[in-house]
Amino acid sequence: MSTFIEHRKPRRLTDFPYRGQYRYFVTIRTHNLRHYFSNHEVVAMMIQILKNTAEQENFGIWAYCFMPDHVHLLIEGKKANADMRRFVALFKQKTGYWFSRIYGDKLWYQNYYEHVLRDNEAIIPIARYIFRNPVRKGIVEDYSLYPYSGSFESGNINEL
C-alpha cells in the first residue's frame, strides 16, 4: 500500500486576480513525492528554467529551495501584467516537458499551493523559512551549505 496521500485541490481566492505586483509563497510537489530534486543535473535545469520563466513573465524570485520532493518559491510580480497562475503553469510545463524527454517520467503533482502575502506581511520570515527548510529536514546542518536554494534578486536575502 502506498504512503502517498492524495490531497484535495487547493482553493484559489475567487475575488483575487493573481495578476499584478503581488507577492506569493508557492509550494509545488513532485509527482508521487518522488525525490527528483536530489539529482544535481535535474535541479540545475530547474533553476535555469525558473530564472528564464521569471524574466519572461515579469516575476522576481526572492527565494527558492528545491527540496528532494518539492520546491518552495517566494515570488513577486514586477509589473501590472505579471500573472502568477500563468507563471507557475509555464514553469511547470517547461520543466515537466524537459524532465519527461530526458527521464521518461512525470515530474509534477497536478496542483500547487500558494499563499498571497498581504501588503504588511514581511518577506524576511518567509525567505528564512524557505532557506532553512533543508536544516529542519536534517539534510544539512547549515542552510548556507545547501546547493539547491538561492535568490535571483539583489541584496542579501539568501544570507538569513
VENPEWO-V492190 format. One record per backbone hydrogen bond with DSSP energy under -1.0 kcal/mol. CO is the residue of the C=O (numbers start at 1). NH is the residue of the N-H. E is the energy in kcal/mol with one decimal. If there is no record, write none. Layout:
BEGIN
co=CO nh=NH e=E
co=CO nh=NH e=E
END
This chain:
BEGIN
co=18 nh=84 e=-2.3
co=20 nh=22 e=-1.6
co=22 nh=77 e=-2.6
co=23 nh=117 e=-2.4
co=24 nh=75 e=-2.4
co=25 nh=115 e=-1.9
co=26 nh=73 e=-2.8
co=27 nh=113 e=-2.6
co=28 nh=71 e=-2.3
co=29 nh=109 e=-2.4
co=30 nh=33 e=-2.0
co=31 nh=34 e=-1.6
co=34 nh=36 e=-1.8
co=36 nh=39 e=-1.2
co=39 nh=43 e=-2.3
co=40 nh=44 e=-2.7
co=41 nh=45 e=-1.8
co=42 nh=46 e=-2.3
co=43 nh=47 e=-2.7
co=44 nh=48 e=-1.9
co=45 nh=49 e=-2.6
co=46 nh=50 e=-2.6
co=47 nh=51 e=-2.4
co=48 nh=52 e=-2.4
co=49 nh=53 e=-2.8
co=50 nh=54 e=-2.4
co=51 nh=55 e=-2.2
co=52 nh=56 e=-2.4
co=53 nh=57 e=-2.4
co=54 nh=59 e=-2.9
co=58 nh=78 e=-3.2
co=60 nh=76 e=-2.0
co=61 nh=152 e=-2.5
co=63 nh=74 e=-2.8
co=64 nh=150 e=-2.0
co=65 nh=72 e=-2.2
co=68 nh=37 e=-2.2
co=69 nh=30 e=-2.6
co=70 nh=67 e=-2.2
co=71 nh=28 e=-2.3
co=72 nh=65 e=-1.8
co=73 nh=26 e=-2.8
co=74 nh=62 e=-2.2
co=74 nh=63 e=-1.4
co=75 nh=24 e=-2.6
co=76 nh=60 e=-3.2
co=79 nh=82 e=-1.7
co=82 nh=20 e=-2.9
co=83 nh=87 e=-2.6
co=84 nh=88 e=-2.6
co=85 nh=89 e=-2.3
co=86 nh=90 e=-2.9
co=87 nh=91 e=-2.5
co=88 nh=92 e=-2.7
co=89 nh=93 e=-2.5
co=90 nh=94 e=-3.0
co=91 nh=95 e=-2.4
co=92 nh=96 e=-2.4
co=93 nh=97 e=-2.4
co=94 nh=98 e=-2.2
co=95 nh=99 e=-2.8
co=96 nh=100 e=-2.5
co=97 nh=101 e=-2.3
co=98 nh=102 e=-2.1
co=99 nh=103 e=-3.3
co=100 nh=104 e=-1.7
co=107 nh=31 e=-2.6
co=113 nh=27 e=-2.8
co=115 nh=25 e=-2.4
co=118 nh=121 e=-1.7
co=123 nh=127 e=-3.0
co=124 nh=128 e=-2.8
co=125 nh=129 e=-2.1
co=126 nh=130 e=-2.4
co=127 nh=131 e=-3.0
co=128 nh=132 e=-2.2
co=130 nh=133 e=-1.1
co=132 nh=136 e=-2.2
co=133 nh=137 e=-1.9
co=134 nh=139 e=-2.6
co=134 nh=140 e=-1.1
co=135 nh=138 e=-1.5
co=142 nh=145 e=-2.3
co=143 nh=146 e=-1.5
co=148 nh=66 e=-2.9
co=150 nh=64 e=-2.0
co=156 nh=159 e=-1.9
END
